Amino acid sequence: MRRNAPAKDGTPDQLDAVTLGQFLAALPPEVSVVNDAGTAEVPLRWVEPSELEDPTPYLMDGEFVLTAGLPFRGSSAAKADGYVRRLVAAGVAALGFGLEPYYDAVPDHLVQACRRHGLTLVEVPASVPFAALGLEFSKLLESGNAQVFRQLAETNRHLMRAVLSARPEHELLAALVQRVPVWAVLVGSDGRVRARAGTAVGLSQLQPLLKKLLGGSGPRVETETLETAGGPALVFGHPLRSTRDATLGSLVLGTERPLTPAQNNVVSSVVGLLELLVRQRTSGSLAPSQLATALLLHPESLSGSNGRELDSLQDLLAQSVSGTRPGPVRVVQGVRAEPSTALADGPVRELLQWRRIFDTKMVELTDYGFAAVTRLKVDESLLAEVEQLGWRLVVGEPTGLPGLAAAYRRASALRPRVATARKSLREEELTWSVTGLLGSDAGALLAARLLGPVLELDAERRASQLRVLRSWLGAHGSWDATAKDLGLHRNSVRRQINGVAELLGIDLGQAQARAELWIALQYVDDAAQAEPA
């Protein structure tokens, strides 16, 4: 059997070459099959006459070899067996034996050798010249090529319709697996699956291949062989690249057999279209400019008074964040961990980087870093990728278009905390209180500043003063309630509170002063830990 020949699966649109079965069916009825090795679906490369005792050095796989029997004159069964064995090892599709001038029937030992080694053997009568067989194959090949071209044209039309659909990536993969016997997985630059078609292996099995695809550069195809439930599968991946050679994602395909040139042509077309789509998502689109124009000219449309206008804006926002339908989005603000660091290639490269990472065209470069609107959840793997680049994030809660401005203000309010603590935070994980928003670092600074004179006392006096102050503030300045809570006389409580006020230089009659002290008391332990040893 041909060494590199994929077997057909019965699908009419397989983009394959002329098969042995098609060729034999086109021959005159006088040509008969002496031994059928079950290779009718094997593609033929050429029809080649040869009278050499060993023609294999001059053959390509998939050929139909013709002989008038000269190599077998006076030969033994062992010699015929060796001849057939060499043909099979060379990937010959079939052997045609011509009757006359040397033989009037196919030798029995040749028939037995072909049956033993699984080689199709065909008897060609003297009335059918070898040249007629070659001519018939050429006609079939020409007709087959024309059919392949027609199929490729129809396939390209199908692919273009998929690109113009509401879900172009999903439709492209569906069209691909209909035309080519593969399964397909489209993976974004973040390593997440964006679309799939066919029965694919698990994403975990593809991680080594994806690492090579996402980490390399330049045009390339990475291949691997994986063990699946159906047996070994040939897996190959194509990177999807930007015009600046940044990897924007990858297409991974799996098949049980090598593809024909025509099938590889379809794969190349799909890779090119996916590359255009992903570039369009990250660098070019009409949706953001339409959205910006609508909001600049009609800011009242966000009020929701006109449902149709708001729905139209929601659709434009979805397209701007690489979505296929309206849904919740997030405001993300990025702060450099080291303010002096900046991308060496300039603002355009930086802008494209954030568009790629967050899969959105809604990105703004700012004096503190960047702000983006994204539909992604910003999971731990994406957060780790950004932090490895030297950035810390404020990740906002999900919101719709009307709530974006408020979401941006909330993220901006949290940004100083990220800059101070030098670690990312998620808005949805915060406790919405003064202490929750202030954070331990800023709270420790506040406690050290307001309570510094008390914190400098010896341990026993410090504990006593803080205990009285905390109880008095918690009782809203009630002398009797504090005395009862601490088991002290109310005059003793009054004397100690006046001593604290004098030590701190604060008028405890002011509500603001008492509120600030109460907040600072929540961070006394953090302030003590921050003191130098």
Legacy VTK file of the C-alpha trace (Angstrom):
# vtk DataFile Version 3.0
C-alpha trace
ASCII
DATASET POLYDATA
POINTS 533 float
0.000 0.000 0.000
1.119 3.510 -0.693
3.174 4.733 2.236
1.775 8.287 2.393
-1.725 7.718 1.100
-4.756 8.667 3.234
-7.689 6.322 2.863
-10.997 7.832 1.806
-13.856 7.821 4.269
-16.662 7.752 1.706
-17.274 11.511 1.757
-17.715 12.765 -1.835
-15.882 16.001 -1.187
-12.510 14.636 -0.078
-10.205 16.523 -2.438
-8.200 13.360 -3.237
-6.426 12.091 -6.379
-7.409 9.267 -8.791
-7.715 5.965 -6.923
-6.768 2.479 -8.064
-10.452 1.477 -8.082
-11.365 4.422 -10.326
-8.541 3.555 -12.714
-9.452 -0.141 -12.981
-13.118 0.717 -13.532
-12.156 2.912 -16.484
-10.125 0.191 -18.250
-11.487 -2.078 -21.020
-13.417 -5.127 -19.770
-10.713 -7.468 -21.117
-8.401 -6.254 -18.324
-9.090 -8.485 -15.311
-8.039 -8.507 -11.676
-6.241 -11.727 -10.786
-5.651 -10.838 -7.123
-7.637 -8.139 -5.318
-5.659 -6.965 -2.288
-8.435 -4.578 -1.150
-6.542 -1.441 -2.181
-9.192 0.097 -4.447
-9.223 3.342 -2.431
-5.444 3.877 -2.641
-4.589 6.999 -4.715
-2.460 6.424 -7.809
0.521 8.617 -8.574
1.463 7.239 -12.021
1.393 4.235 -14.398
4.944 3.020 -15.066
6.073 0.213 -17.454
9.308 -1.525 -16.387
11.102 -4.760 -17.312
13.850 -4.399 -14.706
14.384 -7.201 -12.233
14.298 -4.525 -9.472
12.536 -1.327 -10.592
12.012 -0.002 -7.027
14.980 2.468 -7.027
13.229 4.328 -9.832
9.687 4.272 -8.446
7.654 6.620 -6.285
5.035 5.308 -3.916
1.524 4.909 -5.268
2.539 3.744 -8.778
0.914 1.120 -11.003
3.789 -0.971 -12.380
3.389 -2.708 -15.769
5.518 -5.627 -16.931
5.376 -8.083 -19.855
7.014 -10.743 -17.666
10.632 -10.394 -18.766
11.919 -10.309 -15.124
10.261 -13.712 -14.513
11.597 -15.687 -17.482
13.304 -18.731 -16.082
12.914 -17.434 -12.542
11.971 -19.438 -9.483
9.158 -18.947 -7.021
11.670 -17.453 -4.573
12.751 -14.855 -7.138
9.120 -13.897 -7.845
8.479 -13.645 -4.112
11.428 -11.254 -3.681
10.253 -9.118 -6.613
6.741 -8.718 -5.156
8.079 -8.116 -1.642
10.251 -5.232 -2.930
7.297 -3.667 -4.771
5.141 -3.752 -1.646
7.939 -2.229 0.462
8.261 0.581 -2.106
4.562 1.420 -1.783
3.524 0.206 -5.257
-0.272 0.288 -5.618
-0.658 -2.603 -8.097
1.171 -4.778 -10.633
-0.119 -5.129 -14.192
1.062 -8.288 -16.069
0.884 -8.114 -19.866
0.324 -11.320 -21.850
2.569 -11.975 -24.880
5.181 -12.037 -26.140
6.641 -13.954 -23.170
3.629 -15.525 -21.420
0.120 -16.533 -22.374
-1.007 -16.577 -18.710
0.134 -15.038 -15.431
2.660 -17.413 -13.777
1.207 -19.245 -10.775
4.184 -18.472 -8.533
3.670 -14.742 -9.209
-0.020 -14.996 -8.324
0.844 -16.796 -5.091
3.478 -14.155 -4.180
0.980 -11.318 -4.722
-1.586 -13.059 -2.526
1.035 -13.699 0.141
2.230 -10.063 0.310
-1.074 -8.286 -0.392
-0.366 -6.758 -3.813
-3.170 -6.250 -6.345
-2.354 -8.148 -9.569
-4.005 -7.282 -12.889
-3.880 -9.304 -16.136
-3.552 -7.196 -19.284
-4.337 -9.042 -22.570
-2.254 -8.498 -25.713
-5.171 -6.572 -27.246
-4.681 -3.736 -24.753
-1.285 -1.991 -25.192
0.449 -0.515 -22.180
0.300 2.914 -23.844
-3.515 2.757 -23.739
-3.371 2.253 -19.984
-1.100 5.260 -19.537
-3.374 7.388 -21.720
-6.463 6.371 -19.735
-4.741 7.287 -16.471
-3.741 10.698 -17.884
-7.373 11.391 -18.842
-8.563 10.419 -15.373
-5.861 12.518 -13.764
-6.811 15.559 -15.813
-10.481 15.035 -14.987
-9.630 14.495 -11.329
-7.589 17.690 -11.190
-10.483 19.615 -12.671
-12.772 18.106 -10.052
-10.346 19.034 -7.282
-10.213 22.613 -8.552
-14.015 22.755 -8.607
-14.139 21.383 -5.074
-11.517 23.876 -3.908
-13.501 26.737 -5.455
-16.665 25.564 -3.707
-14.743 25.119 -0.455
-13.371 28.660 -0.683
-16.891 30.009 -1.218
-18.005 28.083 1.846
-15.116 29.502 3.882
-15.922 33.051 2.826
-19.551 32.588 3.864
-18.293 31.377 7.240
-16.106 34.483 7.659
-19.132 36.724 7.078
-21.319 34.853 9.596
-22.184 35.997 13.112
-19.706 33.496 14.602
-16.926 33.379 11.995
-14.382 31.374 13.972
-16.835 28.599 14.872
-18.222 28.477 11.326
-14.736 28.357 9.781
-13.751 25.358 11.883
-17.055 23.640 11.070
-16.439 24.189 7.344
-12.890 22.894 7.674
-13.810 19.582 9.297
-16.521 19.043 6.644
-13.931 19.279 3.846
-10.863 17.768 5.522
-10.758 14.671 7.808
-9.479 16.493 10.906
-10.643 17.800 14.259
-9.785 21.409 15.026
-9.242 23.579 18.108
-8.720 27.342 18.010
-6.790 28.649 21.018
-6.299 32.301 21.934
-3.035 33.878 23.049
-4.189 33.369 26.656
-4.248 29.594 26.141
-8.049 29.357 26.314
-10.149 27.592 23.689
-12.075 30.036 21.497
-13.713 27.503 19.165
-13.557 23.805 18.336
-14.981 21.354 15.813
-14.873 17.580 15.687
-13.789 15.192 18.407
-10.583 16.685 19.800
-8.255 15.549 22.556
-8.249 17.333 25.897
-6.602 20.740 26.161
-4.158 19.391 28.751
-2.713 16.991 26.155
-2.036 19.906 23.817
-0.133 22.017 26.337
3.416 21.056 25.164
2.470 21.847 21.560
0.738 25.112 22.542
3.778 26.173 24.555
5.946 25.834 21.445
3.385 27.624 19.271
2.802 30.560 21.619
6.469 30.885 22.563
8.039 30.774 19.102
8.284 33.316 16.321
8.058 33.418 12.550
5.980 31.219 10.201
6.112 27.571 11.257
4.151 24.373 11.785
4.656 22.403 14.999
3.812 18.674 14.954
3.358 15.925 17.523
1.982 12.400 17.683
-0.493 11.785 20.507
-2.060 8.585 21.751
-5.862 8.806 21.673
-8.719 6.389 22.301
-8.850 5.713 18.562
-5.104 5.125 18.266
-2.168 7.391 17.347
-3.150 10.824 16.030
-0.960 13.211 14.070
-1.405 16.667 15.638
-0.072 19.802 14.010
-0.415 23.439 15.001
-0.281 26.700 13.079
0.441 29.989 14.923
-1.797 32.940 14.119
0.542 35.910 13.822
0.199 39.689 13.790
1.898 41.869 11.215
4.641 42.437 13.808
5.076 38.673 14.369
3.344 38.596 17.753
1.532 35.290 18.280
-2.175 36.081 18.614
-3.352 32.481 18.949
-3.009 29.112 17.275
-4.980 26.568 15.274
-4.382 22.945 16.288
-5.527 20.114 14.014
-5.551 16.373 14.551
-5.907 13.552 12.029
-5.371 9.818 11.828
-3.553 10.049 8.487
-1.454 12.539 6.517
-3.344 15.049 4.396
-3.261 15.340 0.625
-1.870 18.503 -1.011
-5.417 19.678 -1.797
-6.473 19.205 1.822
-3.393 21.079 3.024
-4.425 23.874 0.660
-7.761 24.144 2.482
-5.984 24.190 5.845
-3.717 27.020 4.649
-6.766 29.015 3.549
-8.417 28.576 6.943
-5.214 29.597 8.754
-5.004 32.742 6.630
-8.639 33.674 7.290
-8.324 33.053 11.027
-5.192 35.187 11.067
-7.100 38.027 9.404
-9.928 37.667 11.924
-7.653 37.727 14.942
-5.705 40.697 13.543
-8.965 42.499 12.918
-10.034 41.804 16.520
-6.845 43.190 18.011
-5.873 45.971 15.615
-8.658 47.050 13.308
-12.462 47.285 13.409
-15.212 49.740 12.578
-17.131 49.029 15.782
-15.040 51.166 18.218
-15.197 54.236 15.992
-18.947 53.785 15.522
-19.408 53.415 19.272
-17.275 56.465 20.041
-19.103 58.591 17.458
-22.512 57.575 18.780
-21.590 58.358 22.395
-19.965 61.683 21.517
-22.945 62.867 19.499
-25.684 61.250 21.597
-24.486 60.850 25.216
-28.104 60.698 26.357
-28.464 57.315 24.631
-26.853 55.654 27.673
-29.821 56.652 29.799
-31.795 53.831 28.203
-34.712 56.047 27.238
-34.544 54.639 23.705
-34.258 50.872 23.936
-33.417 50.414 20.259
-30.507 52.869 20.413
-29.159 51.245 23.571
-29.369 47.767 22.009
-27.411 49.041 19.006
-24.705 50.459 21.279
-24.559 47.182 23.216
-23.939 45.334 19.933
-21.118 47.738 19.028
-19.564 47.264 22.468
-19.703 43.469 22.062
-17.890 43.717 18.712
-15.313 46.052 20.234
-14.448 43.515 22.941
-14.360 40.574 20.482
-17.715 39.166 21.464
-20.429 37.759 19.214
-23.353 39.007 21.283
-23.926 41.610 24.038
-22.858 40.582 27.524
-21.227 41.880 30.701
-17.803 43.512 30.490
-15.180 44.642 32.990
-13.019 47.697 33.448
-9.400 46.757 34.050
-6.738 49.282 35.052
-3.060 48.437 34.944
-0.346 50.021 37.099
3.366 49.486 36.525
5.035 47.748 39.452
8.100 49.862 38.671
6.996 53.291 37.363
10.202 53.730 35.372
9.615 50.613 33.266
7.990 51.021 29.856
7.771 48.950 26.709
10.866 49.581 24.639
9.042 49.371 21.310
6.858 52.394 22.061
3.160 53.071 22.688
1.822 51.361 19.544
3.427 48.057 20.473
2.187 48.465 24.062
-1.348 49.202 22.904
-1.372 46.125 20.653
-0.005 44.032 23.498
-2.905 44.910 25.811
-5.418 44.453 22.996
-4.048 40.971 22.407
-3.878 39.964 26.079
-7.369 41.195 26.956
-8.864 40.333 23.537
-10.362 43.790 23.077
-9.962 46.955 21.052
-11.136 49.128 23.969
-7.747 50.071 25.447
-6.439 53.452 26.611
-2.839 54.257 27.499
-2.668 56.575 30.530
-0.091 58.314 32.692
-0.373 55.556 35.322
-0.421 52.685 32.796
-3.531 51.601 30.892
-7.264 51.074 31.140
-9.179 48.439 29.180
-12.741 47.233 28.731
-12.827 43.463 28.281
-15.326 40.623 28.291
-12.724 38.263 29.829
-13.032 37.221 33.467
-9.278 37.799 33.954
-8.615 34.451 35.598
-5.506 33.547 37.570
-3.488 32.451 34.520
-4.151 35.736 32.717
-3.418 37.703 35.880
-0.118 35.835 36.302
0.850 36.590 32.690
0.312 40.334 33.231
2.143 40.349 36.563
5.130 38.603 34.990
5.341 41.559 32.614
5.775 43.860 35.628
2.203 45.106 36.038
-0.471 45.043 38.741
-4.194 45.194 37.971
-7.443 46.527 39.315
-10.070 44.117 37.965
-13.559 45.562 38.052
-16.850 43.769 38.539
-19.018 42.785 35.540
-21.205 45.585 34.240
-23.160 46.672 31.198
-22.625 49.642 28.899
-24.608 52.153 31.036
-22.532 51.229 34.109
-19.097 51.555 32.492
-18.430 55.123 33.660
-19.245 54.247 37.269
-17.146 51.086 36.992
-14.203 53.167 35.780
-14.570 55.561 38.745
-14.588 52.656 41.206
-11.488 51.161 39.591
-9.758 54.551 39.734
-10.560 54.830 43.444
-8.908 51.455 44.052
-5.842 52.148 41.941
-3.829 53.968 44.671
-4.217 50.933 46.894
-2.741 48.703 44.148
0.109 51.147 43.600
0.901 51.228 47.340
0.557 47.504 48.026
2.117 46.504 44.658
-0.309 43.649 44.249
-3.383 43.210 42.078
-6.900 43.235 43.466
-10.384 42.312 42.307
-13.248 44.643 43.069
-15.646 41.756 43.671
-13.395 40.357 46.440
-13.323 43.606 48.430
-15.297 44.392 51.568
-17.085 47.636 50.825
-16.216 49.511 53.997
-13.681 52.171 54.925
-11.307 49.547 56.322
-11.924 47.206 53.406
-11.144 49.885 50.845
-8.252 51.395 52.799
-6.281 48.147 52.972
-3.716 46.986 55.508
-0.751 48.971 54.167
-2.502 52.340 54.094
-4.259 51.494 57.374
-0.938 50.746 59.067
0.391 54.128 57.893
-2.713 55.867 59.277
-2.396 54.095 62.646
1.300 54.905 62.908
0.625 58.595 62.138
-2.408 59.149 64.427
-1.472 56.837 67.290
2.291 57.197 67.137
2.798 58.729 70.630
0.716 55.949 72.215
2.498 53.212 70.236
5.845 54.518 71.542
4.892 53.880 75.186
6.116 50.807 77.011
4.096 47.670 76.296
1.992 47.732 79.482
0.987 51.404 79.277
0.414 51.143 75.521
-1.949 48.196 75.957
-3.830 49.972 78.739
-4.230 53.239 76.799
-5.369 51.467 73.622
-7.825 49.314 75.554
-9.466 52.326 77.193
-9.539 54.335 73.955
-11.061 51.450 71.984
-13.757 50.829 74.613
-14.636 54.539 74.918
-14.889 55.055 71.145
-16.921 51.852 70.821
-19.360 53.172 73.473
-19.773 56.438 71.508
-18.002 58.463 74.221
-20.170 57.217 77.110
-18.227 57.365 80.397
-20.595 55.066 82.260
-20.714 52.396 79.502
-16.912 52.426 79.221
-16.475 52.182 83.013
-18.844 49.216 83.121
-17.094 47.506 80.171
-13.617 47.914 81.722
-14.574 47.550 85.402
-13.215 51.047 86.224
-14.638 54.119 87.945
-16.044 56.672 85.479
-13.616 59.320 86.797
-10.706 56.995 86.082
-11.975 56.530 82.529
-12.329 60.312 82.094
-8.808 60.900 83.392
-7.266 58.318 81.074
-9.160 59.530 77.977
-8.117 63.128 78.654
-4.529 61.876 78.998
-4.723 60.132 75.598
-6.199 63.250 73.964
-3.404 65.389 75.388
-0.734 62.859 74.338
-2.093 62.698 70.778
-2.849 66.398 70.505
-6.412 65.670 69.321
-9.737 67.248 70.300
-11.868 64.187 71.005
-14.957 66.353 71.035
-14.859 66.375 67.228
-16.713 63.541 65.498
-14.166 63.419 62.643
-11.267 62.990 65.071
-13.067 60.161 66.874
-13.930 58.472 63.529
-10.324 58.634 62.314
-9.039 57.197 65.600
-11.581 54.367 65.438
-10.412 53.437 61.914
-6.748 53.706 62.942
-7.358 51.338 65.892
-8.329 48.613 63.397
-4.737 48.637 62.096
-2.752 48.933 65.327
-1.352 45.407 64.996
-0.275 46.070 61.377
1.397 49.320 62.460
3.279 47.527 65.263
4.544 44.888 62.813
5.691 47.615 60.441
7.859 49.280 63.115
11.605 48.756 62.639
13.185 46.300 65.046
LINES 1 534
533 0 1 2 3 4 5 6 7 8 9 10 11 12 13 14 15 16 17 18 19 20 21 22 23 24 25 26 27 28 29 30 31 32 33 34 35 36 37 38 39 40 41 42 43 44 45 46 47 48 49 50 51 52 53 54 55 56 57 58 59 60 61 62 63 64 65 66 67 68 69 70 71 72 73 74 75 76 77 78 79 80 81 82 83 84 85 86 87 88 89 90 91 92 93 94 95 96 97 98 99 100 101 102 103 104 105 106 107 108 109 110 111 112 113 114 115 116 117 118 119 120 121 122 123 124 125 126 127 128 129 130 131 132 133 134 135 136 137 138 139 140 141 142 143 144 145 146 147 148 149 150 151 152 153 154 155 156 157 158 159 160 161 162 163 164 165 166 167 168 169 170 171 172 173 174 175 176 177 178 179 180 181 182 183 184 185 186 187 188 189 190 191 192 193 194 195 196 197 198 199 200 201 202 203 204 205 206 207 208 209 210 211 212 213 214 215 216 217 218 219 220 221 222 223 224 225 226 227 228 229 230 231 232 233 234 235 236 237 238 239 240 241 242 243 244 245 246 247 248 249 250 251 252 253 254 255 256 257 258 259 260 261 262 263 264 265 266 267 268 269 270 271 272 273 274 275 276 277 278 279 280 281 282 283 284 285 286 287 288 289 290 291 292 293 294 295 296 297 298 299 300 301 302 303 304 305 306 307 308 309 310 311 312 313 314 315 316 317 318 319 320 321 322 323 324 325 326 327 328 329 330 331 332 333 334 335 336 337 338 339 340 341 342 343 344 345 346 347 348 349 350 351 352 353 354 355 356 357 358 359 360 361 362 363 364 365 366 367 368 369 370 371 372 373 374 375 376 377 378 379 380 381 382 383 384 385 386 387 388 389 390 391 392 393 394 395 396 397 398 399 400 401 402 403 404 405 406 407 408 409 410 411 412 413 414 415 416 417 418 419 420 421 422 423 424 425 426 427 428 429 430 431 432 433 434 435 436 437 438 439 440 441 442 443 444 445 446 447 448 449 450 451 452 453 454 455 456 457 458 459 460 461 462 463 464 465 466 467 468 469 470 471 472 473 474 475 476 477 478 479 480 481 482 483 484 485 486 487 488 489 490 491 492 493 494 495 496 497 498 499 500 501 502 503 504 505 506 507 508 509 510 511 512 513 514 515 516 517 518 519 520 521 522 523 524 525 526 527 528 529 530 531 532
